[in-house]
Structure formats: structure tokens, C-alpha cells
Amino acid sequence: MIHARGLVQTFSTGRGKNKREVRAVDGVDLDIAEGEVVGFLGPNGAGKTTTLRMLTTLLRPTAGTATVNGYDVVEDSVMVRRSIGYVSQAGGAFSQARAGDEVVDHGMLYGLSRAEATATGQALFEQLQLEGLWERMPKNMSGGQKRRLDIVMGLVHNPTLVFLDEPTTGLDPQARANLWEHIRKLRTERGATVFLTTHYLDEADELSDRILIIDNGKIVAADTPDNLKAQVSGDLVDIEVADGAWVTSAAEKLASVAAEVETDGRHVRGRVRRAGREVPGLLRELDTIGVALDSIEVIRPTLDDVFLTLTGRSLRDAQDEQPSDDTAVADDASPAAVPAQGAQQ
């Protein structure tokens, strides 16, 4: 569904002597198969939004090649636009129009008849639990309802590949969980391939078959969530001894099976590979030498551990990188405007 080799995007910043070239994306390779749900992660400024813009034809690559649904993003950009669904982070619905009118207009821009767009839109409203909101304006909807409306607009023309850019940003936990179910159904019930950018690690872990991590414009990891977590050096074992006098003895015993043992008050911590096998023996040894424990906790690695290991920083809850002024038009290209241009060519 998506095949890219050596994608590069450069921007110029500053003027005169201060002018310099920034490589926002630096040789990205991607292979995404039909039916996959792929999570695309990266810290601020890593290049994930720029990559998404190139794949959806909103930015022309500086170098490299990419095909989406079999169409070249440069040579066949109109066909790429016609064949994908794109749900932007900003959303595409006009706040003071009726929701149903926005959906129908969007479908007609993709070449559907009014009757087809209406029938498909109303069916999607039912599937995404928006019944009774066809006549409502987006400004009078909740955050979760507006995001589901955005997804309806991205699906009304029945695309086989859907790009979701930060789909749950700003939603409360209940609305996020509800939207997760709808994202899962894109694949299970509609057979769609989903390319998902998100800054929520739990979201990527929960929804993705594979995860791609981009940092400094390069892909630094690509694997299943479980395989990525397995690359972290073991489970974290946290022992709390009953008396501070036993910290040294506990640390020595833990060091026999763990890496990078550290102490903090009465707590002794270290990474243990296959902790489920090692901990029973560790407990017997501690009991043998008379070390009493208040608690022991085994914490499996998370995607946050993976991210910190690979990039040395946390994934911050903020907007991704912004393009330079000479490409700002890409930000202004709304999802509705893109198919309209393609339909006229």
C-alpha cells in the first residue's frame, strides 16, 4: 500500500549569512502492507508530520520516491488523493455548516453523486455512533463527536488506505477509548489499511500491528510493539526491603541476575531478562540470608522505555514540527480542497 525509498525533505531557514538548510526528513524508507495498522511515532521536530504530508501529496519530496496505493506521489498525485482517506489533526469540517452537508459536499468532491454521498454518509454516521447529528453544526458537537465526524469525511468515498493524523488529540479518556474501537473497525469491518500518527504511546501500543519510530528525520525502529519492548534490557524488578540495613545484601543478590542495579532508600532496582524465571530463585536466596521484604514488583517494559532507549527523550504532548514559510501552503490545504483540485484535472 505504501512503498518509499530515500524520502528527503529540506527547508531553508533564516536569511543572508544566517540562511541554512534543515533536513526535516533524511532518507526515509517505508513498506506498509495491505490491511496493516501502522503507528508512526516521533518526538517534536522528528519529521513525522512532514513525512505524512509527502505521502498525502501535500508536500513534494526534495528527493526520493514514494508510491501510495500504487500511484507515485509526484507523477500521479491526483490518483493518490482520490484513493486515500485523510483525517488531519486540525479537522476538515466547517464549524457553522450542517454536519450532513459537509459530508455530502466532501463525497461529491470525490466524484460521488449526491444520493451516493448521502447514503454512505448516513451509514457511516450510524456506524460511528453519530445518529441524530446529521443536521447539527460541528460547533455544537463534543470533541469526540467532531473527531468521529472528521473520520466520516475521510471515509465517505470508501478509501482502502486511511491516514489518521493525531486522531485523539484533546479528547477525554472515555472519548479516546471510544474512538479506538472505531479505528479498530476500520480494519476489521472495512478492510482498510491505517497509517496512524500519534503522540500517545498507549494508543500506538493498543492499536498498531507495527510501530515506526522516526527521530532526526530517520527511521530508528520498525517492528511490532512486543518485539520493540523485548529489545529493552529486561523487566524492571523493584525490591523494597523491610530494613535499610539489608539494602546492600539485596543489591548484591539482585546484581547476580540484573543489569544496572541502583538503590533508592529501601528500594533496590535492576533490569532482569526473563524476570518470571529469575525472581523465584532470587526470593529464595534473599530468604536464605535473612533479608525480609516489604514488597517486590516486576514491571514489564513499555513503549515509553523503548522510546527513551532509542531517542534519549520522551515523546512530548505537543504539536509536531512546523514547515518553513516557503511550504506553509501545505498546512492550508484542507482535506476538502485536495480532492476538489484532483476532480477538476
Buried (B, 14 or more C-beta within 10 A) or exposed (E): BBBBEBBBBBBEEEEEEEEEEBBBBBBBBBEBEEBBBBBBBBBBBBBBBBBBBBBBBBBEBBEBBBBBBEBBBBEBBBBBBBBBBBBBBEBBBBEEBBBBBBBBBBBBBBEBEEEBBBBBBBEBBEBBBBEEBBEBBBEEBEBBBBBBBBBBBBBBBBBBBBBBBBBBBEBEEEBBBBBBEBBBEBBEEBEBBBBBBBBBBEBBBBBBBBBBBBBBBBBBBBBEBEEBBBEBBBBBBBBBBEEEEBBEBBBEBBEEBBEEBEBEEBBBBBBBBEBEEBBEEBBEBBEEEEBEBEEBEBEEBBBBBBBBBBBEEEBEEEEBBBBEEEBEEBBEBBBBEBBBBBBEE
